[in-house]
Amino acid sequence: MLQYPVGGMIHGTITRVAGPVVDVQLTAGKLPAMQEAPTVTAEGTERPMEVTQHVHETTVRRIMLSASH
């Protein structure tokens, strides 16, 4: 699991990765809106990840909109 800031305001943990699909369990605050594309900073690079589904009251499913290599 990886801790990272979501949009600089909400923190979460990546719980599942399947290709470009990423599930994120949020630790605080309300879930981001559907189709919102906050950025995730990983290895010094910001990457947008669009919210596609509210999986649970604390978990969202996102699609990576750029290469994650």
Backbone bond lengths (Angstrom), bond angles and torsions (degrees), N, CA, C in turn:
res aa  C-N    CA-C-N  psi(-1)  N-CA   C-N-CA  omega(-1)  CA-C   N-CA-C  phi
1 M - - - 1.443 - - 1.517 109.42 -
2 L 1.314 115.13 149.00 1.455 121.63 -176.10 1.514 109.36 -127.69
3 Q 1.315 117.56 128.34 1.465 121.66 175.28 1.531 107.79 -88.05
4 Y 1.320 116.26 137.13 1.462 119.89 179.58 1.517 110.00 -157.46
5 P 1.345 118.65 154.59 1.459 120.60 175.77 1.522 110.62 -82.68
6 V 1.299 116.59 139.64 1.463 122.18 177.39 1.518 106.59 -106.06
7 G 1.318 117.70 114.89 1.457 120.58 179.79 1.517 113.54 61.12
8 G 1.326 117.53 16.27 1.446 121.78 177.87 1.521 114.14 75.58
9 M 1.328 119.07 1.03 1.448 120.93 -175.06 1.532 113.44 -125.77
10 I 1.296 117.81 -39.33 1.459 121.87 -176.52 1.528 107.91 -109.26
11 H 1.326 116.36 135.66 1.462 119.62 178.07 1.518 109.68 -103.11
12 G 1.326 115.52 147.34 1.450 120.22 179.98 1.505 111.27 -153.02
13 T 1.319 114.73 176.60 1.455 122.14 179.36 1.521 108.73 -126.35
14 I 1.327 116.20 129.54 1.457 120.19 174.94 1.525 106.90 -71.74
15 T 1.341 116.11 122.65 1.459 120.23 -177.13 1.522 112.59 -108.32
16 R 1.335 117.08 -17.26 1.470 120.24 -178.30 1.517 109.17 -158.23
17 V 1.330 116.20 138.45 1.459 122.23 174.82 1.520 107.73 -131.91
18 A 1.334 117.02 127.19 1.465 122.72 176.33 1.519 106.78 -137.10
19 G 1.327 116.63 93.97 1.471 120.24 -174.91 1.511 109.06 63.31
20 P 1.338 118.51 -127.37 1.465 120.98 -180.00 1.532 113.61 -83.54
21 V 1.344 117.60 -1.63 1.473 121.77 -178.04 1.520 109.70 -91.86
22 V 1.337 116.14 126.84 1.462 122.01 -176.47 1.523 109.11 -129.66
23 D 1.336 117.24 126.37 1.461 121.89 173.56 1.521 108.04 -96.23
24 V 1.333 115.64 135.03 1.460 121.19 -177.55 1.520 109.12 -128.93
25 Q 1.338 116.28 126.10 1.457 121.19 174.74 1.521 106.65 -95.80
26 L 1.330 116.37 121.40 1.459 121.86 -177.29 1.519 110.03 -87.79
27 T 1.330 116.06 147.06 1.454 120.83 -176.42 1.520 113.28 -97.65
28 A 1.317 118.45 -20.14 1.461 120.45 -177.85 1.520 110.22 -159.19
29 G 1.327 116.04 158.85 1.454 121.26 175.68 1.512 112.47 81.83
30 K 1.328 115.47 179.96 1.464 120.21 179.81 1.523 110.15 -86.39
31 L 1.333 115.70 161.88 1.456 120.48 179.54 1.522 110.40 -68.39
32 P 1.336 117.90 143.56 1.460 119.98 174.89 1.526 110.30 -65.44
33 A 1.321 116.32 154.30 1.464 121.99 -178.71 1.526 111.03 -67.08
34 M 1.343 115.09 153.07 1.461 120.51 174.83 1.529 108.81 -59.09
35 Q 1.314 116.87 144.29 1.460 126.29 -179.78 1.524 113.06 66.61
36 E 1.315 118.51 3.16 1.456 121.04 172.70 1.526 106.59 -70.95
37 A 1.311 117.39 142.22 1.469 120.30 -177.45 1.523 110.62 -125.59
38 P 1.342 116.52 68.44 1.464 117.84 175.96 1.517 109.57 -65.99
39 T 1.317 115.88 158.25 1.460 119.61 179.88 1.517 110.44 -93.69
40 V 1.306 114.70 153.05 1.457 123.58 174.86 1.515 106.08 -118.96
41 T 1.323 116.75 131.90 1.457 119.89 177.83 1.523 108.62 -97.94
42 A 1.317 115.25 121.61 1.463 121.53 178.98 1.516 108.27 -137.43
43 E 1.303 116.79 127.91 1.463 122.36 179.36 1.522 111.29 54.79
44 G 1.342 117.44 37.20 1.456 122.64 176.74 1.516 115.55 79.10
45 T 1.333 118.09 4.92 1.462 122.26 -178.77 1.519 109.86 -118.96
46 E 1.338 116.78 133.01 1.458 120.48 176.14 1.521 109.81 -85.43
47 R 1.353 115.75 132.88 1.463 120.84 -179.92 1.524 109.23 -130.63
48 P 1.352 118.23 127.88 1.470 119.98 177.79 1.527 110.94 -76.65
49 M 1.339 115.23 141.44 1.467 121.71 178.67 1.522 107.53 -135.88
50 E 1.322 117.57 107.58 1.471 122.04 -176.62 1.529 111.49 -75.05
51 V 1.337 115.88 134.76 1.462 121.29 176.46 1.526 108.50 -76.17
52 T 1.340 116.91 123.80 1.462 120.88 -178.42 1.522 113.14 -115.09
53 Q 1.341 117.27 -17.78 1.462 119.24 -177.52 1.523 110.30 -159.76
54 H 1.335 115.73 140.54 1.460 121.63 169.02 1.526 105.63 -92.95
55 V 1.321 117.38 104.56 1.457 123.23 -173.83 1.528 110.71 -78.40
56 H 1.312 116.83 -38.48 1.464 124.08 -175.59 1.523 106.24 -151.88
57 E 1.296 118.15 173.01 1.471 119.83 -178.11 1.526 113.31 -65.15
58 T 1.323 117.74 -15.58 1.468 120.81 176.83 1.528 113.13 -124.31
59 T 1.340 117.92 6.37 1.472 121.02 -174.84 1.523 111.44 -127.62
60 V 1.338 115.22 135.54 1.460 120.98 175.57 1.527 109.51 -122.32
61 R 1.323 115.47 153.29 1.467 122.20 173.96 1.518 106.36 -106.88
62 R 1.325 115.68 132.41 1.465 121.75 -177.64 1.516 109.94 -126.62
63 I 1.319 114.81 158.53 1.466 122.20 174.71 1.532 106.91 -115.51
64 M 1.331 115.95 126.48 1.463 121.23 177.43 1.530 108.20 -70.12
65 L 1.336 117.33 124.87 1.462 121.66 -176.79 1.525 113.70 -95.53
66 S 1.324 117.05 2.57 1.463 120.80 176.28 1.521 108.79 -143.10
67 A 1.296 116.32 168.87 1.465 120.47 -179.95 1.521 110.27 -62.07
68 S 1.323 116.33 140.40 1.460 120.35 -178.71 1.532 113.79 -107.43
69 H 1.304 116.63 -7.01 1.469 122.80 -174.53 1.460 109.73 -17.74
